[in-house]
């Protein structure tokens, strides 16, 4: 198991896909939020400032952390989803899956290592995005983070962690379909389905929509209607997908 974890961590650390996703989620998300808030606070009266004002409900800590959480609910699903698809599909696409049967490490352990690496990376990246959002707020003049700032940062991290759980079904798709492209196609389908469900008014009970609504994408009033049980629906989705992925790899045969 240790060998599998070491190898999967090494592959993830050197992968351009993982590096790019890390920069986008941990750096660009806070930078975009800080830039938008800085434009609003500048009182420039420009068209960009007017548009930014419509997106932000507050010009303080609640504004920057809230907007970061909203971006994370979408970017996290896409970024972590692509990474999960790549991690579980690359062996099939590169034609190296058969070689795994020649190693002493059981394929179930390989799948477990992949799941742990994707989950840990996604959660840590979300926490880093939350901390860098606070740092960005300090840089644009919001002062020392207060209790509201830390609550907002916690919301960013929670939204990110929930989206990580929601990407785990893509690991099962990539495994079953033997490639990351079908999993990425499934990811895009999930994004479209989520938009349709939200438009129909059932988003709060749809696991892929609840974190985004809670983050404020539908407005503060709708965000207040999202309950903890609705957010925690992501947990059975992720656990079931992880179990199914492990079982598939445990019983996998040479293609």
N, C-alpha and C positions, 0 to 999 in steps of 0.2 A: 504493500500500500504506500509506504514511504517513497519507494522508487517511482511509482506512478504519479504521486503528487509532485515530486521533484521534476519529473519529465514534463508534465503538463504545465507546471509553473514556468519552466524554462521556455517552452513553446509559446506560451501566452506572453511572456515578458518580451520576447523578441519579435512578436508578430506586429506587423504594421497596422493591421485591423484593430488590435487591442490598443495600441499606442494612440491611434487617431481617435478612437472612441473615448479614451481617457481624457485627451485634450479637449474634445468637444464638450463632454459632460462636466468635467471638473474646472475647466478654465473659461471656455466660451460662454457657458450658461451664466456664471456670475458676471462676466465682462459685459454681456448683453444687457443684463438687468441693471448693472451700475451705469452703463452708458445711457440707457433709456431714462433712468431716474435723473441723471445729471442734466439731460436735455430739458426735462420738465422743470427742474429746480433753477435752470438758467433764466427762465421767464423771457425767452427770446421772442416769442410770438410767431415763430416760424411754423410752417406746415407740419414739419416733423414733430415739433413740440406739441402741437395740437393733437396729432395722432397719438403721441406717447401719453398724453394726459388721459385720453380715452381708455388706454390700456391699464393705467395705474389707478388704484383706488386710494392711494396714500403717497405722500412725498417723503415719508420717513422710513424707518426700519420695516414697517409692515408692507410698504410698497416694494422695496427691493427684494425682501425675502419671499413675499407673495408671488411676485413675477417670476422669480427663480424657480419656485415650486411648480408654477404653471408650465414653464418651459421644460422642467425636469419630467413632468408627467408624460410629455410627448417625446422629448429627446431621449429620455431614459429607456422608454419602450423600444424605440428604434435602434438606439446605440447598443444597448445590452442585447437586444434581440438579434442584431446582426452578429455580434460577438458569439452569442450562444449557438447560432446557426453555424458559424465558421468552426468553432471549437469541436462540435460534434459531427460536422460534415466533411471536414478537410481530408480525413483519412480515406474516405470513399472517393472524393474528387481527385486526390493525388495518387490514388491507387495503392496506398500503403496499408489499407485495412487488413489484408490477408497476412501481412508480416506480424501483426500483433499476436497471432495465434502461435508464433514461434517463440514468444517471450514467456518467461515463467510467471508473469503477472496475470492473474485471471482477468478476463474482459470486464467482469463486474466491478473489479477494483479500478480499472481504467475509467469506467463510466462514473464511478463515485468520485474519483479524483477530478474529472472534468467538471462535474456538478459543483464540487466544493470550490474549485478555482473560479468558475463563472460567478457563483453566488458571492463568494468573499470579495472578488474584484468589484462586482457591481455595487455591493453595499459600501465598501470602503470608498469607492469613487463618489458615491452619493454623499457620504459624510464629508469628503474633501470639498465637494461642491458647496456644501452648506457652510463650511468654515471659510472658504474663499469668498463666498458671498458677503460674509461679515467683514472680511478684510477689505473687500471692494467698497463696502459701505463706509468704512473708516476713511478710505482714500478719497472719496468724493465729499467728505465733510459731514457725515452723519454723527460723528462723535463716537464715544465709547458705547459698545453694544449694551442695551438695557435688557430688561426681562422680555419685552416684546420681541426684541431682535433674536434672542435665544429660542423663544417659542417658534418664531418663524423659521429659524435655521433647523430646528427639530422637525418641522413640517417638511422641509426640503428633503431631509434624510429619510423620513418615513415614506414619503412619496417615491423616492428613489428605490428604497428597499422593497416596496410593494410591486413596483414595475419589474424588479429583478425576478421576483416570484412568478410574475405573469409571463415572463419570457421563457420559462422552463419547458412549456409544451413545445416550443420550437426545437428543443434538443431531441424530443421524441420524434418530431416530424423529420428532422435531419437524419436521424438514425434509421427510421423506418423507410424513408425514401432514398437513403444512401447518397446524401449530398446536401450541400448548404443552400443551393439555389431553390429547391422546393420549400425549404424552411423560410427563406426570405420572402418567397411568394406568399406563404401562409401568414407571415408578419404583415405584409401589405394588405392582405384580405382582412386581417383582424382590425387594422386601422379603419378600413372602410366600414366594416360591420359595426364597429364602435360608434362611428359617426351616425349611422342609421339608427342604432338603438337610442342614442342620445336625442336625436331628432324626434323619436317616437315617445320620448318622455320617460323611458325606463332605465336611464343611465345609472341611477343610484344603486340599482340592484344588479348591474352588469359589472363583473369584476374589472374589466379593462377600461371602464369609464369612471368608476367610482373615485379612484385617486385623483384624476384630473378635475372632476367636479369639486371634490374636497379642497383641492388646491386653489380654486377660485376661477376656473375657466368659464364656468357658467354664471359667474357673479357671486358676490358675498352672500346674498340671501339663499341661493341654491346650495352654496357650500355648507351653510349651517344645517341643512337638512340631511346631510350624509352622516350616518351613524357608524359606530365602531364595528358592529356585525357586518355592515355592508362593505367596509374597507377590508375586514378580515376574510372576506370571500376569496381574496387572493391566496390565502394560505392553503386551503384544500386544493386549489388549482395547481399551485406549485408543487405541493407534496405528492399529489397524484401523478403529475407529469414526471417528477423525479423518480418515483417508484416504477412507473412504466418504462422509463428510459433505462433504468438499471436492469430491469427484467429482460428487456430486449437485448441489451449487450450481454447479459449473462447467458442467454440462450442462442446468441448469434452464431451463425455458421459461415464458413468461407464462401464468398460469392462465386 
